[in-house]
Amino acid sequence: MGRLARVSTDGLLPHERVAAWKDLVSTYIGREPDDMLRAQISFMPQGAQDFKGMIEYGELGDVSISRMISSANHYRRTAPADAGKATSALVVLQSRGGSELLQDGRVTRLTPGYWSVIDTRQPFSINCSDNNEHLALLLPTDAELNDLIGHAHTRRHGAAGMAKILRELIVSAFQECGSLNQRGAAASADAIDRLLRVALQDPAGASNPLSMRGHQKARILAHIDARLGDDKLDIAGIADALGYSARQIHRIFQDEGGQSVSEYIWSSRVKRCFEALRNPADGRSVTEIALAWGFNSPAHFSRLFKNAFGISPRECRAAGIQD
């Protein structure tokens, strides 16, 4: 199948990016280039920073899969799908940051590791309060799947059971998409479709409102993600900025499971460096990229990078240039 394709707002002037991003989302996420002309789409960047966005996309049989990274924004699609047209479902998995999906007057709050499904037959909006990253799947539906989505599209999933298995399959499918042959891609699409149907009926993997701890952790993650480039970012500073104690922050992360605060900060920085090093258009040196993402020790950076990706930063840069 070849490597994933990439489009972005890079190289555009700030005032050109809003219209360009609406077009990119319609074309490469919704897979309908004329969608923004008929669907009454509105898009508004949030915050003072210039908006930036990037989409990597590929195909798994009849399923479209993509990764979307963007600055804070509000996206709204107000028109329903054309009557009689083939229907599709949009599965959105939060990888970084936080977002709110609004449909049928209900709000689904997503934090990293959770997913929800959007009924594309109906109007919806997505509000991303800070820099964020999603994996998105667009897959065809039938009467059975439409019925399941109708009962579950305002819930978030991924905590346990089949929903967690599907989450891990989506991540793996995106990572391997570029190397799968036609048969492997079709098999992956079929597995995703089957697991989605089961997951939407499995109460073990669904949750409606975020717990108090979930809300607190979402605030902490958003604060961290917005300040990853600050080499002075630490738990004491996070606690002071958000009005928590350092002990509370440690407990919130511990209760929600996963990495410690420090592990999350360093792993997130390494991922941003990886993305920059793999981008041939980024002309900065390895050292400049590391410094930009909060590293002040080349040895520390190289060690964490190699542990995460199995290659050195310079090898990663060389591979990106050659692709």
Salt bridges, closest charged atoms under 4 A:
GLU32 OE1 - ARG38 NH2 2.77
GLU32 OE1 - LYS85 NZ 2.56
ASP35 OD1 - ARG38 NH2 3.22
ASP35 OD1 - ARG77 NH2 3.26
GLU56 OE2 - ARG6 NH2 3.62
GLU56 OE1 - ARG67 NH2 2.67
GLU59 OE2 - ARG31 NH1 2.15
ASP82 OD1 - ARG38 NH1 3.77
GLU100 OE2 - ARG109 NE 3.19
ASP104 OD2 - HIS153 NE2 2.76
ASP119 OD2 - ARG121 NH2 2.84
GLU133 OE2 - ARG67 NH1 3.48
GLU133 OE1 - ARG96 NE 3.53
ASP142 OD2 - ARG197 NH2 3.02
GLU144 OE1 - ARG197 NH1 2.54
ASP147 OD1 - HIS151 ND1 3.87
GLU168 OE2 - ARG167 NH2 4.00
ASP190 OD2 - ARG194 NE 2.81
ASP193 OD2 - ARG197 NE 2.73
ASP225 OD1 - ARG272 NH2 3.99
ASP231 OD1 - LYS232 NZ 3.77
ASP255 OD2 - ARG213 NE 2.72
GLU275 OE2 - ARG67 NH1 3.10
ASP282 OD2 - ARG284 NH2 2.78
ASP323 OD2 - ARG278 NH2 2.67
